[in-house]
Amino acid sequence: MNHPDAVKWNGRYTQEGQKWLHSKANALLAAYLPQLPRQGMALDAAAGVGTNSMVLAAHGLHVVALDISEVALRLAQQQAAMRGVMVETAVYDLSRPWFPPHSFDVIVNFRFLERATFPAFQAALKPGGWLIFETFIRIPGQAAETYYLEPGELEQAFAAWEIVWSGTREVVRNKFVHKITAQLVARKPDSAAS
Ligand SMILES: C[S@@+](CC[C@H](N)C(=O)[O-])C[C@H]1O[C@@H](n2cnc3c(N)ncnc32)[C@H](O)[C@@H]1O
């Protein structure tokens, strides 16, 4: 794919693939995993090397891992084969999302922001389905950036849903890199039409 994001991320995964393979599964997902269904369909949006996809697959879900980087998805497939789990992968541009309505029981989105996915996730989850979302937030005082959530933006986008958890988390990588993520765990109401 010639999409600029594909070029950028394929380059990163080609150079740093091993580092990504050693990254830990998302802690918010780990915390809510016992409450998630053990069968059905899960979508891992911008799955990267599939670390979180493996967790969902080992839990029993049929996982579709989407990412714009074919290099990342190849690593995800290798990892799945090594662990003996099944994950379906597809190269997919999430800036133009469309999913069949009411098709997923669980959707996870970690460390990735594409606002066009909000209505697409809303339509794609089954009533009662779970959305687990965590990505970086603009730190107050910083200029707005495309890839950073505004404070409160996630809660607002999913305000019509049952908010199971929302909060923020500090991510301190070293003394120079300090970021904040917004976390959301929400369920689509049983009565939702779309
Ligand atoms: C920071 S990584 C996060 C990967 C994974 N969710 C995780 O938490 O380990 C961001 C991911 O977004 C993917 N990405 C970037 N732009 C994309 C797009 N337009 N459509 C789909 N995936 C995209 C990248 O290839 C990369 O794998």
The ligand as a MOL file (V3000), in Angstrom:
LIG
                    3D

  0  0  0     0  0            999 V3000
M  V30 BEGIN CTAB
M  V30 COUNTS 27 29 0 0 0
M  V30 BEGIN ATOM
M  V30 1 C 1.1520 2.9710 18.1090 0
M  V30 2 S 0.7040 1.6410 17.0320 0 CHG=1
M  V30 3 C -0.4310 0.7740 18.0630 0
M  V30 4 C -0.5180 -0.6900 17.7430 0
M  V30 5 C -1.3760 -1.5040 18.7210 0
M  V30 6 N -2.7530 -1.0450 18.7610 0
M  V30 7 C -0.7710 -1.4680 20.0930 0
M  V30 8 O -1.3170 -0.8120 20.9940 0
M  V30 9 O 0.2840 -2.1030 20.2760 0 CHG=-1
M  V30 10 C -0.3530 2.4610 15.8720 0
M  V30 11 C -0.8240 1.5330 14.7440 0
M  V30 12 O -1.7360 2.2300 13.8900 0
M  V30 13 C -1.5550 1.7440 12.5670 0
M  V30 14 N -2.1240 2.7290 11.6360 0
M  V30 15 C -1.6720 3.9800 11.3610 0
M  V30 16 N -2.4660 4.5790 10.4530 0
M  V30 17 C -3.4560 3.6890 10.1470 0
M  V30 18 C -4.6000 3.7210 9.2800 0
M  V30 19 N -4.8860 4.8070 8.5390 0
M  V30 20 N -5.3920 2.6240 9.2230 0
M  V30 21 C -5.1120 1.5150 9.9530 0
M  V30 22 N -4.0540 1.4250 10.7920 0
M  V30 23 C -3.2380 2.5030 10.8900 0
M  V30 24 C -0.0490 1.5840 12.4610 0
M  V30 25 O 0.3560 0.7470 11.4190 0
M  V30 26 C 0.2970 1.0270 13.8490 0
M  V30 27 O 0.3030 -0.3740 13.8420 0
M  V30 END ATOM
M  V30 BEGIN BOND
M  V30 1 1 1 2
M  V30 2 1 2 3
M  V30 3 1 2 10
M  V30 4 1 3 4
M  V30 5 1 4 5
M  V30 6 1 5 6
M  V30 7 1 5 7
M  V30 8 2 7 8
M  V30 9 1 7 9
M  V30 10 1 10 11
M  V30 11 1 11 12
M  V30 12 1 11 26
M  V30 13 1 12 13
M  V30 14 1 13 14
M  V30 15 1 13 24
M  V30 16 1 14 15
M  V30 17 1 14 23
M  V30 18 2 15 16
M  V30 19 1 16 17
M  V30 20 1 17 18
M  V30 21 2 17 23
M  V30 22 1 18 19
M  V30 23 2 18 20
M  V30 24 1 20 21
M  V30 25 2 21 22
M  V30 26 1 22 23
M  V30 27 1 24 25
M  V30 28 1 24 26
M  V30 29 1 26 27
M  V30 END BOND
M  V30 END CTAB
M  END
